[in-house]
Amino acid sequence: MRTTPTNLLDDSFFHIERPSEPWNIHLEVGLEGRVNPQRLATAIEAAGQAHPMARARLAPHGAMSTAYHWDIPDRFDAMPLTVLKADDEEAVQAHRERLVSLQPPSNHSPAFAVSLIQGPVSDTLLIMLNHVLADGLSTFRLINSIMRHYAGEPDPVPDFDPLSRRDLKSMVGSRSVKETIERASILAKHLLRSASPPQRVAPDCAKPDEGYGCVLQGFTAQETQAFMARRQKPATVNDMLIAGMLMTIHRWNAERSDGKGRISTLMPVNVRPQEWWFEVLGNYSSYVSVSLEAKQLADFGTAVSAVNAQTEQLKHAGAAGILVDLLDIPKFLPSVLKGRLKDITPTLGRNLVESTWVSNIGRLGEAPSMGDAGKVTSLYFSPPAPAPMGMSMGIASMESCMYLSYRYRRAVLDGPAAEDFAKLCKTVLLGAS
């Protein structure tokens, strides 16, 4: 059995996560037809063999441990597949919402779970992955691997040992005094902004409950084209999506509370090198913060420009490395002290945790096929929405369509309110009245 050290992001997610607020990643594909469960199990096993970290489980450790490791067994401890029946779309949604509230344990191989939801007409393949193990792009890569093996297609992987490419500090850590100073300046500005807490999604819930819900929102090809037509360079599509989400929270809150103060989002940044940008399972997405004031959220164009100004500065400074630099500082503390972050996070969260989390895993130019199960008809992804966030948004695109997922905490929003929030966001993104 092989072992590999956890990286700095693995450690961070492990120490921040709490049982009631699981850090998990949800990704699902809708299919044209039916999936054979036995063949699917074989494909999952093959994908696990192709990607060592897919088989990883967190090794046992003591209270005074200063470092953690992943054990990588030759095979899964157990097959992570569950087959679920659904007589109608409401039953599919009920399964989905139960699954996004669960967390596959990191000390069990694999640290992900696959559900085959057999709907009334066709099947849905859904994967929930523990974020301590890997990031959203890893989840996307893993489900692609499973589908390729099921279809009997090649699943090429990089020609190097993926366990040799896990040192984030060597990848994006500060490399010069000038870079360190520039990053320190960005961090200082962030901490200064954090002196005032960000707005939270205003509650709208008839009966607060535990766990999470999920609203899926597909944009047709025509709607996606209308959204893309609003782009004004140098702004990116991602800038537009972030601006739209922050504007939605601004409008939502203005109708339900005073709506004062900044609104911010956590934005993942892929730090993988270009040559394996979509490859290698693990946590290779660092995070930066984008924050807008109310005056910058008056209209879509102003909001997009303000977001673009911040994201361009962050890219120029290599700001994704700031988090890696910071996480490197406490790595020698014993586990018992680092574990206290679970208790401290809710207190810090009032100021330091962003209003929301917007994550875009990118675009598939062509819908993949899963052999006799047919082509992929939809692609949805959602990142965590830990307290005190009320809502997160995940984006995936395929061919000419865009797919948005809104993960919400039932303690903040109920189902009808979350649907209303999603409709408002679509109105903001499309510029409809």
Phi, psi and omega in degrees: 000132178273160173226157175210143180295148169294153174264179187296326179287321174307310182301315183299312181294324179297321184277337181273324185301140174237151183306324182280347181230070185295138174267092181231161181242130183249129175216136181216151175234135172270145184238157179292323188230217187251147180252136176279117185300321181294317177294326178295317178301319178296320180293322178296318178298318180295320178296323177297325178288329181285334185233102184307319182292342175295336181263359189290146171223146182291127182289151177302148179211160181257174182297333182260008178296137177254353179216152181238159180223154170262130167273139180237093180291164180292332180220162175302150171295324178204152178293126187273024186259133173234135178256126183239141179262144177216118184280340179207177183293332177295323178290323175300314180296322179297317176299314182302313185290328175292321184290322182290348178267358182259157179231114173299132183293139181284344181264020180229141179257123003268164178270038174213160179229140178245132176239129172260109180263112181272097183280183184294331183240321184212179185253156174236133178253118186236135179236135173243125184236136178290123183293342175298329181279314190197174185257186183296319179295328176296319180296318177298316180294321182294315181291328174296319179297317179298314181295321180295316180294323178297319183279355181075025180263159176298146177230072185295143177235160180303152185271035174227164179286114183298336180287349178271359184239053184241004182272097183293327181299319180288339182275316186225008177293160180302137183245355181206163178297319180300316180295320178299317181294317180296318178293322179297325178294317178296318179297319180298319178296320179296316180294326178294317177298325184287355175297332174250131183292146176285160174294151172251155175301122183298132181297145174207086191213120180294323181214099181306140184220172178270163174084194187233157169239173184212125176251125178259135184222107179267136173264128175294169177301321180293317179294320179297319178296320179296320177295313181297329181294343180278353183291133174238112180298147014271008181298146178261167175300321179297320176302318181295318180293319177296313179301318180298318180293318180293321176296321180298314178299319179301312181291318179302312182291324181298331179278344188236346180208191182288337175065028182265154176099170183288159174233132188227160177224149169275132182234116177291146176230120179290123181255009176295146173297155183304325185292340171224049185301321181251014184246169174072116179282140179150181177267101178235020177246109175276182186223143174231167183244136173239131187223132178237147174270165184303321182294337178276355183251017183291325178212164188295316181299316179296318181295317180297316179298319180292320177295315181299320179300320181286315183293325177295318178295319180295319178296315182300322183273359184061041189296341177299337179280347181299313180298319179297317177300317182292318183293340180287340186292310185270014190295340182268001177289149177290158184303322184298328178278317178297328178295341178295344177302331178300325182273329184281328187306314180300327179287312178297329187300335181305325181247321191269334178279134187289170178294325185205183181222119179243122185226129182240115182271001173103196190232136170264123182291332181222140179293125179292157175252145177247047178064229184287353174278354177087186182281160172287129181256344178204157183215110183236145184212139175220137175274174178298163174223062186290150176302144005270016172296152175251339188204143170231162180227130175245143184233136172221147180232147180212127184053240185257013184240155179240141184234120182249140177235131178249112175266126182229152176273129182291347174286345183249314183231147169261178185303308180299322179293320178296321176298319178296320179298315181297319178296319178298318180296319179296321177298316180296315183294324183269349180074022180280155180279000000 
